[in-house]
Structure formats: structure tokens, C-alpha cells
Amino acid sequence: MGFPGDDGRLPVIYVRGFAGTGSAINNAVDDPFYGFSQGSVHVRADGNGRAKFHQFESPMLRLVTDHKYEVPVHGDQWAFLNGVDSGSVNPASVWIHRFYDDSADTFGEEGESFYFEDAARDLFELIKLVLEKTGAPKVFLVAHSMGGLICRSLLQRVIPETLAGTEGEIDPAAGARYVARVFTYATPHGGIRFAVGFGLLEKIRDVLGVQGADIFGPDRMYEYLTPPALRRRLTRKAFVGTQMPDDGFPLDELFCLVGSNPGDYDVALGLSSKAVGARSDGLVQIDNAAVQGAPLAVVHRSHSGRYGIVNSEEGYQNLQRFLFGDLKIEVELAGFTVGKAAPPEVEFQLDVGLAIRGLPVMVHEQSAAHFCPVQIEHWKEGDPIDSPLPLLTTFLSSKAPRPRVGGREVPRLRHALMLRLMSIREKEGHFFFDDHLEQTEDWQDTLVVDIEPPGEDRPLPRAWAAWNSTIPSAVRDWNPEDKDQLRDMDNTPGRWRGHIGVPDFAKDFLGAKAGIILTVTPRTLVL
């Protein structure tokens, strides 16, 4: 059978976000699962403006039903773990890092002050205990908001310091010995900044440490993310919150889910979302919600609440594909030379959406309407813009149940990449609408892609693709033909790479060599 967890189901440890005040801490502690068990019944409005019912059980329950995980609490998960034999607990199990318990005052004693570094150190103790009792080689960490910063403190400072050599030498990648993958929901990797106050609000927060919120400022972040032994090289002046050390925890094993819906975040009667601005999830600005170089997805969800990112179908679908997926899909824009005939003040923006067959939600969505389109470089004479522009990275599982069509399980993984290019004239910081048609795209199309996973006699996948504008039937009825199969244009072992040009009628506007590059890489857990 091999070692426990060799089927890819490693223990999952959930790390919740910031609570702040005493009453909020008490509410968090009163939940046995710190919020991870909360589901939802709302999705966005339909065509008549009414919110539609969609019952999402919760990410924890879906791990139980979809992946056969267990949640062994037994009254006290720490007491349970300490009372069982080593290697006797199912590795496919979910654990909650209950770091706020000592700060609650509902157990008859005055709560202790919450200290961020203690939460990171206690997480390491929980990880070691879970590994001992399950026999698993590593764990998965799943974190919301501040919980992602606790995970980063664990990986960037706590574990490297704890495992330092006799001479004090530090291995920045030591965290990878215990943690296989990290998934963060709406984590302020770059801290929390405000769109109002011209920096004054941040200074007041960081100096006074109101309710401990200074942990989201750059000075405190530098402290808990940087080991003192490395501070001569990794200086405060050079510190950028959204960057992790190049020689540290591998960025490919960290996924950042980013929210783009501030309107439904109603904390502080909506004042929070107004303070951080429209380009946010209501608390964390989009630019601060991901680590540079790590895979990410953007979904139209708020930081928490009825339309919150954790208790969402979009969140869970990205979570399970990242944790258990065995195919990494990278999508790039290539050869676009838009703007040849346009004046230099015309700006081009691309809406990008990704749908996967069988899912009721988009797993990635960037749009101008949500203040996060992909900016397309304006073509300039002598600058062909031939460097591929990364659009998104997603993950697929060849072992996941396939939808049934006509009573038969479909043999391939199908997804649709929706692209919509729009332009607007901007001069000296102002938009000009004299010749503008609002929400009217210059080009729009959908690339439908079928991927056949590798087989026993075929180490690499195969792919077929067609633009929706060239498909004469409903997309659901499209059956790829030989002409739709993409040729592998990469001889690198263990990687498949294909290119599909835009339809001929669009080449005069988009570029003679404009198209999409798909790179599919088989993916395994590093244990």
C-alpha cells in the first residue's frame, strides 16, 4: 500500500482569519470549526435582479463527501491526538488550528492577549503532532485572510528558525519538509492599505496597534516573516509583502484565491469596503491578495459574509483542484499587436473568464466591471509585443468524476476560456467618451478546449480546441475532429505545449500571429 497519504489525501489543517475584538474572538471560538463548516445558499443575481438559491454545503463537508475525509474532533482534537497511537489516525483528515481559544473569555477566565507569533509557533506544533499520529509525510494548509499570513510566518520564519543549524545557519525552504501545499483565501499578502486618508489611517493603525491590526502593516509583517538571522540580507527597506524568498517554500505549491466583490462586504456597515476601495474584496485590495509568482484565481466574491469567498462554490472548486489536481494548465496570450491604427491614448483591456464543464460557477473571472481586467499593451512601432502574456493558471484532476452526457461519462476534460477585448480613450488621467460605446467590445470570442489526460501508454496529454465563433452548433454538441487537435510544439520531456491562432477574420485587428498558448504539465506531490 505504501505510506499513509500516498493516494494524495494528506491531512488538511485549516487556519482562520482575523477576529479582532473580544466578542468577535468569542464568536469564533464558539464555532467548533472556526467557520470552515459554514456554507451558503446564495449565488449572484439572475437576469431579473433576484438572488438565486444555490445550496453550497461548506468546504469541509465537501472534502468529506467528495474526497472521503474524516473530521476527528472527539471533544478536543488536541486531547484526542495526544491519546492515540502513532500512525493510527486516518491521514485523510481535517484539523482546525484553534489559535484564538486562549484569548476567549467564555471559559470562566480572563482571555489572554492574542500574539501573532505564538499562533505561528503553535501551528508548527499541531503539524508535527498530526504527522506523528497519521503517519503522513506532509500536510496541506488551507487558510483564510490573516490565516495565510500565519502560514507564511510558519514557513518563512518559524520552521527555518526552529531547524537552524548549530552555527545558526538557516534553510529558507525548510517548511517544505512539513507542508506540501498551501491554499489561501483572500489573504492580505501585501498587507491592508486604504484608498482614503493618504496613508494617515495606516500610520495610526500601525502606531497604536488598534485591536492588533498592526499585523497588516509592513513593519510587523517584516518582523514575523523575516528571521533575524537573515535580516542583514533581507532588509526592511527592501521588504515587499507580496514577495517570498526565491530560495524558500516553492511558489508553485502556493495558491492565492482573490476576491473582487467589495459591495457585499457589510462589516462596519460597509465602511470597510469604502475605505479600501472598489478594487478589493471589501477588506483586501486585489493587488495585495496574492504572492508574486504564485498561481492565483480571481472570483467575484467578498471577503466574508453571505457572498463570502470561503463559503463559495468557486472557492471550493479552486481548492480541490489545487490540492488534488494532477494536471497544471497555464494559459498565455501571444502575438497580439492591437492598436496599430489607434492613437497612443487608446487603452485596451481584456476580460477573461474560465468555465469548466460540469461546474455551476466560473473558476476565474477578471473583468472591467469588477475593476480587474487584464491590461493589454498598446502596439508600438519597433515593439512587436511578441512576449507571451500570462493570463491564468488552473489545475485539473484526471481522477475526478466526469459529467455524464447522454448517459455516458465524457472521456475528456472540457473548459471554456472567454475573452472580451475593449478599448477606451484616456488622456491625462481622464476618460473621453465622445466616440465611445460603453460595454461594446472590439472583439469577443470563447476558446473551447478539450484535454485528454495522460494514459498508461502515453505520458503526456492530448488537446483539441476551437473558437466558438467557428463552431456551427451549440457548444455542448461540439465533437472535436482531427483538424481541431493541437500539435505539441514543445520537445521538453514531461510538458505539453500547444498554440491556437485567433480566427482569420480577427487577425487584421489582433495580429497576424495572435493566439493562445496552452501548456499542460503533469503534476505530482513532492513528498
ABEGO torsion letter per residue (X at the ends): XEBBGAAGBBBBBBBBBBAGBAAAAAAAAABAAGGAABBBABBBBBAAGBBBBBBBAEAAAAAAAAAGBBBBAGGBAAAAAAABBBGABBABBBBBBBAAAAABAAAGBBBBBBBAAAAAAAAAAAAAAAAAAAGBABBBBBBBEAAAAAAAAAAAAAAAAAABBAAGBBBAAAAAAABABBBBBGBBAAEBBBABGGGAAAAAAAAAGBGGAAAABAAAAAAAABBAAAAAABBAAABBAABBBAABBBAAABBBBBBABAAABABGGGAAAAAAEABBAGABBAAAABBBGBBBBBBBBBABEAABAABBAAAAAAAAAAAABABBBBBBBBGBABGAABBAABBBBBBBBBBBBGBABBABBBBAAAGABBBBBBBBBGBAGABBBBABBBBBBAABBBBBBGGBBBABBBBBBBBBBBBBBBBGGBBBAAABBBGBBABBBBBBBBBBBBBAABABBBBBBBBAAABABBAAABBBBAAABBBBABABBGBBBBBBBBBAAAAAAAEAABBBBBBBBBBBBBX
